[in-house]
Amino acid sequence: MYAFEYERATDQKHAVEKFESYDAPRYLAGGQTLLASMKMRLAQPDALIDLGRVAGLKDMRVESDGMTLGAMVTHATIAQSQEVQQSAPWLSDLAKGIGDRMVRHRGTLGGSLANSDPSADWPAAALALEATIVTDRREIAATDFFQGMFMTALEPSELIVAVRFPQARRAAYAKFRNPASRYAVVGVFVAELQHGVRVAVTGAGPCVFRVAEMEQALAQSFQPSSIEGLRPLYGDLNNDMHASSEYRAHLISVCARRAISSAIHRA
Ligand SMILES: Cc1cc2nc3c(=O)[nH]c(=O)nc-3n(C[C@H](O)[C@H](O)[C@H](O)COP(=O)(O)OP(=O)(O)OC[C@H]3O[C@@H](n4cnc5c(N)ncnc54)[C@H](O)[C@@H]3O)c2cc1C
């Protein structure tokens, strides 16, 4: 580690003002990625703007057509919330599968989306459910938000305030996880929305992506058998020490079918 300033923001405006007063600051949410990156000197901010006491960022609201979760809501809170379990069990299930107990109790929804890790779970839910990322200055559709590996549409000082998830008819997430980190080697979120089916894949590419041919087949018939034999061309997929691109293509097919089965059986 090296020297940096620490600022504790009290509200959104204060957070943004503090951020804009430094040359290379970062917002600090759960610190689960940021602090490790700093220890390894992959990130060297001159200031951390702590969001832990910013009013409103931990709010959770269930509405008739979906739910709005504050950016600082932790994975553990989402996993344990009775309201989320009743209205959108696919979100609590996903949260339960993130990392370990400590990561779930410190890591946040907003931090995960802002980070846009290619293996993170929340980007798959946000993209498949057509979530809206609400910031201090605008609303960004998930389809426009994720722009590449660790890249989002956020401007430097832009603060994620909340995430709005529309209600799905049926949905589920299935991941094949790395046994050490529990990040997704491949994760597939399938959602049957009012106007179509969405299939979003994490872990397999530089950034979360949708699989149009699976979506079209599932719009005809929402059954695991509808996507039998369909898998993305593996030449485009990640190929690393954890899994070959060919294996990842296979896992996309397996996880998608598992997610469809879970969505059907839960409904
Ligand atoms: C051992 C381990 C295992 C993990 N396993 C998984 C897993 O299985 N699945 C998974 O999805 N994730 C996993 N994670 C990641 C973890 O779940 C967190 O989601 C992730 O670290 C980011 O959230 P955070 O709150 O810790 O953000 P931080 O580390 O505090 O911040 C991350 C980045 O987001 C920015 N940021 C944070 N909040 C905001 C905001 N509101 N607005 C704008 N920018 C913001 C920060 O400036 C920083 O650049 C794992 C992490 C660890 C350490």
The ligand as an ORCA input file, in Angstrom:
! r2SCAN-3c Opt
* xyz 0 1
  C     -12.551    -13.797     -2.758
  C     -13.592    -13.088     -3.588
  C     -14.564    -13.840     -4.219
  C     -15.538    -13.210     -5.012
  N     -16.464    -13.997     -5.636
  C     -17.386    -13.404     -6.418
  C     -18.382    -14.185     -7.080
  O     -18.485    -15.407     -6.925
  N     -19.254    -13.519     -7.886
  C     -19.225    -12.158     -8.043
  O     -20.049    -11.624     -8.775
  N     -18.335    -11.397     -7.411
  C     -17.417    -11.975     -6.595
  N     -16.508    -11.190     -5.926
  C     -16.614     -9.696     -6.062
  C     -17.459     -9.077     -4.932
  O     -18.670     -9.731     -4.903
  C     -17.840     -7.567     -5.075
  O     -19.033     -7.442     -5.757
  C     -16.907     -6.769     -5.821
  O     -15.697     -6.886     -5.123
  C     -17.282     -5.263     -5.946
  O     -18.111     -4.783     -4.923
  P     -17.570     -3.903     -3.713
  O     -18.766     -3.353     -3.032
  O     -16.599     -4.660     -2.903
  O     -16.859     -2.684     -4.499
  P     -15.438     -1.980     -4.274
  O     -14.349     -2.989     -4.293
  O     -15.493     -1.048     -3.123
  O     -15.409     -1.103     -5.616
  C     -15.246     -1.713     -6.885
  C     -15.220     -0.618     -7.963
  O     -16.507     -0.048     -8.128
  C     -16.482      1.372     -7.861
  N     -17.739      1.679     -7.166
  C     -18.202      1.065     -6.042
  N     -19.424      1.524     -5.733
  C     -19.746      2.453     -6.672
  C     -20.889      3.265     -6.896
  N     -21.983      3.213     -6.097
  N     -20.898      4.090     -7.975
  C     -19.828      4.144     -8.796
  N     -18.712      3.387     -8.640
  C     -18.676      2.552     -7.586
  C     -15.231      1.583     -7.017
  O     -14.726      2.897     -7.143
  C     -14.299      0.537     -7.613
  O     -13.724      1.031     -8.792
  C     -15.543    -11.785     -5.136
  C     -14.577    -11.026     -4.471
  C     -13.615    -11.653     -3.706
  C     -12.580    -10.825     -2.982
*
